[in-house]
Amino acid sequence: MPPHAALPCAAPPRPTAHGPRLCEVLRDDPRRAEVEAFIHGVFQERFGARVRGFAPVLVALRDAQDRLVAAAGYRAADGGPLFLERYLEHPIEHHLQMASGAPVSRARIAEVGHLASIQPGEGRRLVGLMAMLLAREGFDWIVSTLTQELRQLFVRLGVAPLALGVADPERLGEQAADWGSYYDHRPLVHAGQLQLALQAMQRRSRA
């Protein structure tokens, strides 16, 4: 197993492991509540937001002492409507096909959200490891709603995400009030091809 392969979060830290450990957290995982509380706490502190729903799969980054330092969530587009599709005029695969010029299957699209970290650099580390994980799981595209700050995180990794549209809080109705100051950070719906993103990150890491 690769050194950063995803493990169930219920698994104890490996005695020989050094550095961060990535783990997937499903709905029935005993540490699910801890990871949800971590994400909720970060969003509440930064935006005054109340996160009321979470992706089916959460991904947690733990340090060598098993402390939770970053987390995010993802869902496959073929499992139902994506949260970010509320902001779009058409299904996500239509937008990706228009952008790429080739047919795109919903089964190959993953929506990533809830990106939260408490230590400098751990958000970038999580993004890189999560990209490798999603590529191994067969996804070709990542789509996400990114604030200006998060978009800069991707740019620092060498990735220039493709903007698909504005995340307009009016599309959420009364639920927009749950997000505090989040929409003051001018979020946009973005997309990226996984293999191109991984290649860009590898080039940046060698530079």
N, C-alpha and C positions, 0 to 999 in steps of 0.2 A: 504493500500500500504506500502511495506517495506520502512524504512527510506532512503535507497539509491536507490530506484527503479528509473529507467530511466524515465525522463519526456521530452516532447518537449522543446527545448531550447527557444521557443517563450514564454513559460509560465513564469510568474513573479516568483521571489523567494517566497517561502512560509513564511509568517510572523513568524511562529513558528519553522521554520527549524533552526537547529544548525549544523554547520560543513558543509562539502562539499556536493554538489548536482550533481548527474550524469544525463546527458540528451542526448538523441539521436538527431542528426541533419540530416534530410533528404535533398535532393537536393533543395526542394522548401521552406526550412525553412528560415525565414527572418534573422537569425543569421548565416547562412551558410558561407557567405563571411568572417565574423569575425573569425570563427573557421579555415577556410582555410588559412587566412592570418596569424593566430597564428602559425599553423603548418609550413607554408612556412618560417616564420621568424626564428623559432627555427632551422630548418634544414639549412637555409642560414647562420645563425650565427655559428653553430657548424661545418658544413662541407663545407660551400660555395656552397651548393646545391640549385638547382632550382626545386621545386616540381611542375610539370606541370599537374599532374592528381591526383585525389582523389578518395577514395573508395565511393561507393554509400551511405553508412551510416557512418557518423562521430559521435564520442562520445566525449562529452566535460565534464570536471570536473570543477565546479565552487565553489568558497569558499562562506562563509556565507555572504560576501558583493557582491556576484554575479560576482566576478572577475574570468576570465578564467585562470586556473593554469595548466591544462594538457589536452591533447586531443589525439585521435587516430582515426583510421577508420577500418571498416571491410566490407567484402563482402562474400556472400555465394557462395560456389564452384559450385553449380548447376545453377548459373546465367550466367556462361560463364568461359572462361579461367582465371586463376589467374595470377597475375603479377609474382609471384615466380615460376610458372611453366615454365617460360622462362629458368630458371636455371637447370631444371630437365630433365632427359632423357625420363620419362614416366609421365602420368597424376598423380596428387597428390594421388588419391585414390589407385593407384597401389603401390606407396611407402608405404602408411600407412598400406595396407593389408600385404605387405611383412614384415613390422615391427611388426605388431600386431598378424599376423597369422589368422585374421578373415576378412571377407568382410567388406568394408567400403563404405557407400553411399556418393556421393558428396553433397547431401542435408544436411548431418550431419557435413560438414566441413566448417569452417569459416577462411578466411585469414585475419589476423590482421596486420595493418601497420600504418605508419605515427606517431608512438608513440613519443609524444613531451611533455616536461614539463619544467617549469621555476623555480620551487621551490623544494628543497631537500625533498624527501619522497613522493611527489605527483605522480611521475611516478609509484611507487610501489602501492600507493593507487588506482590509476586508473586501473592498471592491475588486482588487486583483485576484484574491483567492476565490471569491464568489464567481467571477467570470470564468475561471478554470473549471469550477464545479459545474456551472450551468452548461458549459461546452461539453463536458463529459456526459452530461445527462441528455444531450442531443438537441439542445436549443441552438438556433442560428441567430436570433435577434433578442436583444434586451430592450425593453421600453420602460420609461420611468418619468415621473414628474420631478423636475429638478429646479431648485432655487438657483439664483445666481452663484451663491457660494458653492453649492454642490457641483454646478457645471464647471467652476474653476478647479475643483478637485479632480474632475476627469481630465481637464486640459493639462493639469500638472502631471498626470499619468501618461500624457501623450495622446489622449483620445479626444477627438472633437465630435461630440454627439450631435446628431441631426435633429434640428428643431421641427416639430410637427404642428405645433399650435400653442396658443395661450391657455394656461390653466385658469379659467374664469370662475371665481367662487360663486357667481350667480347661477351656474349650472348645478350647484349643490343644494340650492334652496336653503331651508333652515339649518341644514347640517354645516353650512359654512361657518356658523358661529362657533362651532367646536374647535376651529383651527386657529383661534387667537390672531396673532400677528403674522401667521405663516404667509398669507397672500401679499403682505407688504414687501416680501422678498422676490416678487415678480416671477413666480414659477412658470416654467414652460414644459410641455410634453416633449420628451426627447426619445430618440431611438439610436441604437448602435448595432452594427453587425459584430457578432461575438469574435469571429476569427480575425477580423480586421483590428478589433480592439485589442485582442491578445497580442497580435503582432506589433502593434504600436507600443504597448506596454513593455514588451520584450526589448524593443529598440531603445526605449527610454531608459530601461534598467541597465543597458550595456553602455549607454552614452557617458 
